[in-house]
Amino acid sequence: MAKTGKPIKLAVYFHPGVFLTEKLQEMEITEKQFSEISGLPEKTISLINSEKMDIDSSTAATLEKATRIPATLWLKLQENYNIYRFKKMAKAI
C-alpha cells in the first residue's frame, strides 16, 4: 500500500466526560469515591460525566493527578469536542 504522507484523522469526537465515566468504571469506583481521591467536588464530576461541564486546564491537571492520564490528553479531548460541536452548529446555521 502506498503512503500518502497525510496524517490519519479519526472522525470520532466525544466529550471528555464519556472518557471519565469509562475510567471510573475501569477503576471500579463511584463519583463520590473519585471526588475523595481527586479533591474535585462530586457535583463537578457529575456535571463532567453528564457532558454538562467542559474541562479546563485546572480540572485537567487535577484529573491527571487522580488518573495518571496526562492533562494534555484531557484538554485535547475537550478541544476536539469543541471543534466538532462548533462545526456542527455552523452547519445548522
Residue, then its C-alpha position, 0 to 999 in steps of 0.5 A: m500500500a502506498k503512503t500518502g504522507k497525510p496524517i490519519k484523522l479519526a472522525v470520532y469526537f466525544h466529550p471528555g466526560v464519556f472518557l471519565t465515566e469509562k475510567l471510573q468504571e475501569m477503576e471500579i469506583t463511584e463519583k463520590q469515591f473519585s471526588e475523595i481521591s481527586g479533591l474535585p467536588e462530586k457535583t463537578i464530576s457529575l456535571i463532567n460525566s453528564e457532558k454538562m461541564d467542559i474541562d479546563s486546564s485546572t480540572a485537567a491537571t487535577l484529573e491527571k493527578a487522580t488518573r495518571i492520564p496526562a492533562t494534555l490528553w484531557l484538554k485535547l479531548q475537550e478541544n476536539y469536542n469543541i471543534y466538532r460541536f462548533k462545526k456542527m452548529a455552523k452547519a445548522i446555521 
